[in-house]
Amino acid sequence: MAAKRVQTDYPSSTDLSTVKRHKDLHFPEDTTTLDDDGGGAINLLSLLLQCAEYVATDHLREASILLSEISETCSPFGSSPERVVAYFSQALQARVISSYLSHSCSHLSEKSPLQPQKIFAALQTFNSLSPLIKFSHFTANQAIFQALDGEDSVHIIDLDVMQGLQWPGLFHILASRPRKLRSIRITGFGPSSDVLASTGRRLADFAASLSLPFEFHPIVGKIGNVTDPSRLGTRPGEAVVVHWMHHRLYDVTGSDFDTLEVIRRLRPNLVTMVEQELSYGDGGSCFLGRFVEALHYYSALFDALGDGLGEESGERFTVEQIVLATEIRNIVGGRRRGMILRWKEELSRVGFRPVSLRGNPATQAGLLLGMLPWNGYTLVEENGTLRLGWKDLSLLTASAWQSQPSD
């Protein structure tokens, strides 16, 4: 999505035109309801956009003054616009402070990494409030199941296995096949040896209940740090699947190009990928483009999370504070080195071709959404990929890839 240009001269008072200029922002269509309290959310959004302009032009003193004004009136408990402004203003404040200290925000985030247990617990809560994670798991599992037709030895390499919540669903449909598996192995990457061990035990118990021959191989760290692919323990005759459900925004460490190189050398039978639909605006080089695109994206996401929940929802607060606020800080803080923005082009460049998800994966994903209690989500099949959106704004894209035979 092309980022909209932000004008430079913002009024200091409430101005509906400032916000309406960004028509894609997901706020109530009847903006008069936002203005009932003398400006309310509209004024906050106007101030936030003006503050972003000041930050972009290094007018840090002016930005700090506006941030103080915003912090006095917005809260992470409130309407969708108020919550969005609260977290974006916190991210701008962190960027201003880091600028004063002559450090990058990415450096600060590496000094204070998230605790794996907290992020995993928050993602579980996210899963209970939204279909995004369910869609990611379900769509990838359907693509993997189709690709494994006729295979009896399977090795799945999960680049961010977390608690392994995706794989029991795949185990179920694999166990139902007439042709039984001789072996199924999962190599799981993650930041914590304790969490990986717990995940391995849980998956092993579930596989045993289905009489599946299962092995789990934990690796602490990221696949991009694996200089020797033989460390992944691939065996002759087994079908190799690489799964990557991108959480690049709450974890901005590591190089995507290193990861891509390992995947290229593995030459797996299938790569399944789920990405957030956020391109960092203008190729990642323009702060204002990145900021406005992110504001657009998270406005829709916060609106979706608020659907059917009260303003004081503790579960939603947990998700927004631990997962989404961290993503927002990383986006506002700046693009990290080694990030791939256009995976389609890069995967094609190193010898992969797309595998269409139309047909059964798309049908099954549609049935999944139909069974869930949320309204407003949309599913679109586009050029063989599946896009899950909120009120027609794409939030996630699922795709699948196969390595092409070498010449």
N, C-alpha and C positions, 0 to 999 in steps of 0.2 A: 504493500500500500504506500502510495506516495504521501510523504508528510506534508501537511499544510503549512504555509509560511505564516509566521507570527509577526504582526506589525510591531513597530518599535515604540509608538507613542500611546501608552495606555492611560486612561483616566484614573485618578486616585479614588473617585467615588464609584458607586454602583453603576455598572454599564452593561445592560443586557447584550448589546451588540458585540462586546468583547468575546462573550461566550458563544453567542449564536454564530459568530464568524467560523467557529469550529463545529459545523453542523453534525459531524459524525459522533461527537461525544454523547454517550448514552445517559442522558438525564431526562426527566419528565418532559414530554412535549409541551405541556402547558406550563411555561416558565413563570406565569403569574403566581403559581402556588409556591414557588421558591422565593418569591419576593414579598410574601405576606409579612415577614418579620423585619421589613425595612431594608431589604437587600439580601440578607441571608446567604444562601449557597451561591447565588449569582455573584455577589460581591466577593466572596471567598475565591471563586474561580478566576475572576478578573484580577484579583491581587496575586494569585498563584502564577498566572501567565505573565504578569508584569514582573514578578520576582524572577521567573525563569529567564526573561529577557535581560534583567540586570546581571544575573549570574553568567549568561552567555557572553556579555560584554565586559566582564570583570568589574562591574560596579558593585563590589561586595558590601560596602557600607550601606548602600541603598537597599540591597537585597536583605541584609540583616534587619533593617528597620521594618520592612514589609513582613518578614518572617515572624518577628515579634508580634506584630498586629494579628497575623493569621493564627498563631499559636494560642492567642487569648480567646479566640472565638470558635475554633474548630475542635472536634473531638473524634477519636476512633469509635465512639458510641454515638450514633446519630443516623441521619439519612445517608443514602449511598454517596451523593456528592460531598457531604461533609467528611465522611470517612476517607474518601479518595484524597481530598485536599489535605487532610491531617497527615496521611502517610507520605504524600509527595512533598509536603512542606518539611517533614522530618528529613527526607532524603536530600532536599536542597540545603537544609541546615548542615548536614554532615559534609556535603560538598564544599560549602562555604568555609567551614572549620578546617577541613583538610587543605583548602587553598591557602588559608592563613598560615598553616603549619608547613606549607610547601611539600605536602605528601599527597599521594593519589589515594582516592577512596578504595581502590582495589587493594592497595597495600594495607590500609586500615582493616579491611574485611578479612584479609589473610591473618592478621594478628589476633582476630577474635572470631574464630570459626564457630559455626553452629554446632551444638552438640547433636550427634546423630540420633539419640533417643528422642530428643525434642522434635526434630524435624520429621522423624518417622511417625511419631504420635500425631503431629499436626496433619500430616498427609493422610493418615487413617481417618481423621475427623473430616478432612476435605472430601474424602471418598464417600462419606455418609451424607454430605450436603450437596454434592454436585455429581453429574454423570461424567465429568471430564476424565477422571482416572479409570472408571469402569469402561468407558469408550476406548481408551488407550489399550487396556488389557485385552478386552474382548476382540477388537479389530485385529490386533497383532496375533492373537491366538488363532483366529480363523485363517489368517494368511499362512501361519506356520503349519497348521493342520493340513491345509491343501498342499503345501510344498513337500510335506513328508509322506505323501501317498506313495506306497511301495517301499518305503524305507523301514528297516527294522532296528537300526542302531542310530541314536540321535545324540548330538552334543549341542546344547544351547549355551551360548556365551552371553550373559546378561551384564551389560556395562554399568548398570546401577541397580543391583538386585534388591537393595533395601531389605524389606521383610518378606520378599518373595510372594506377595499377595496375588500376583498374576498367574502363577504356575499351577495351582490346584485346578483351575478351570481347564487348562490345557491337558493336565493329567487325566481328567475325567473323559474328555473326548478321545484321547489317545487310547485309553483303556477300553473304550467301546468298539475299537476297530476289530474287524474279523481277524486280521493279521496282527498277532501280538508282537510287541517290541522285545528284542533281545536285551537292549540296554537303553537307558536314557540318563544322560549326564547333564548337569548344569554347572558351569563355571561362573561364579558370581563375584563381581567386583563391588567393593564398598569401603567406607572409611573406618570401620570399626571391626576388629576381630571378634569381639563379643557378640555384636549384632549378627555378623556373618555366621558364627557358630550356632546361634539360636535359630537363624533362618534355615540352616542346613538340617538341623534336627527336626524342625517342624515340617519341612518338605519331605524328609525321609519317612517320617511317620505317616504322612498323608499318602505317599507313594506306596508304602507297605500295605495300607488299608485297601488299595486297589490292585495289589499283587503286581506292581510295576517294579522291575529291576532298576534301582535308582542309585546314582552316586552324586555327591555334591563336592565341588572343589572351590574353596573360598580363596580369594586373593585380595589382600588389603591394598588399597590404592586405586589407581586409574589405569586403564588399558594402555593409554599413551605412554606410560612409564615402562611398559614391557618391551625391552629391546630385542628379546629373543622370542618369537612366536611359539617355539617349541615348549616354552614354559606353560602354555595353555593346554598342553597334553592332548592335542588332537590325535586320533588314531585312524589307521587305514580302514576304509570301508564305512565310516560313520558319516552321516549327514550333519553338516555344521551349520548352525543358525546363529547369527549375531542379532541381539535385540538391544535397541537403544531408545529408551523413553527419555527424551531430553528433559533434564532439570537444570539447564545451563544457566538459568537466571538466578537461582538461589545458591548455586555453587559455581563460582566463576574462576576456579583454579584449573590448571592444566591446559594443554594445547589440543584443539580439535584436529590440527594437521597431523600431530603425532598419532592420534587415534585413527585417523583415516589411513595412515600408512600401515599400521598393524592390520587393519581390516583388509586392506588391499593384499597384503602378503598372505593372509589366511585363505583368501579366495573361498569364502563360505558359499554354501548352497543358497542361502537366503539372508538378507539383511532386512529387518523390520525396524521402522523408525517412526516415532511420534514426536512432532515438534510444536512448540508454541508459535503461533502466527504473529511474530513480532520481529521485524527486520532491522530494528534499531534506527530506522529513519535515515534516509539519504546515505545508505551504505555505512552508517555508524559514525561518520565523520562530523556531522552537524549536530551540535548539542540540542538546539531548538527543535530540529526535526525529530530527533530521538525522543525528546521530552514530550512533544505533542502527540506523537504516535503512541507512546507508552501511556499517556493520560487517556487517550482514546481507548486503548485496549483494556486497561484496568478499570476504567469507568464502566465498561460493559461487564467485566468480570465481577466487580463489586455489586453491580445491579443484579446480576444473576444470583449471586450468593444471598442477596437481600430478599429475593423472591420467596415469600412465605415465612420469613423469619422476622421476629421483632427487632427493634433497634438495640435492645439490650442482650441479644443472643451471645452467650459466652462461647459457644462452639464456633460461631462465625468469627468472633473476636480472636480466638486462638489461631484460626487459619490465616486471617488477615495479618495478624501481628507477626507470626513466626514464619509463614511461607511468603505471602504476597508482599509484605513490607520489606522483607529481605531482597526479594526480586527487584522491587522498585528502587531500593538503595543502590543495588548493583548497576541498574540501567542508568540512573541519574549520575552515578559516580563515574561512569565512562566505560567504553568498550575495552575489554581485556585483549591482551596480545594472544594471537593464535586462534582467534574465533573464526569459524566458518559461517558466513551469513547465507550463502546459497548452496545448500547441500546437494540439490539436484545437479547443478553444474559440476561440482567437485566429484560426486560419485560417478557421473558419466565420464569425467576426465580420466579416472583411474580404472575404468573398465567395467563398470556396472551398468545394467540396463533396468528400467523400471518394470515392475510386475503389477499388472492391473488389479485393483481391489474391487472392481465392479463385479456384479454377480453375487455369489453367496456371501462374501464378507460384507458387502454393502447392504444386502437384504437382512442379514443377521444383526448388523449394527442398527438398522432401522427398527427392527423388532425390539431390540434392547431399549432404545429410547422410548418406544411406545409403552413399555412395561413400567417405566420409571415415573415417579410422581411429580416431575418438574415440567412446567410449561415454558415456552419461549425458546427452547433449544432447537436448532435446525441442523439438518444433515444434508450435505451436498457431495455428490460424486463429480470430480473434475479431473479429466485426463488420467483416470485410473487411481487417483488419490481420493481419500475421504476426508472431508472437512466438517468438523463439529463447530457450530457457532451459537451465538446468543443474539436473537433478533437479527439474524442475517450478517452479523459481524463474525468472521471466522476466528476461532480461538485456538483450535488444534488442527493439525494436518497429519494424517497417518499415511504412510507410503511403504512400499516393499520393493526390494532390489535383488537382482541376481547378478553374479559375476559372469561376464561373457567369456566364452572359450578363448584361450590365448592362441595367437597365430602360430 
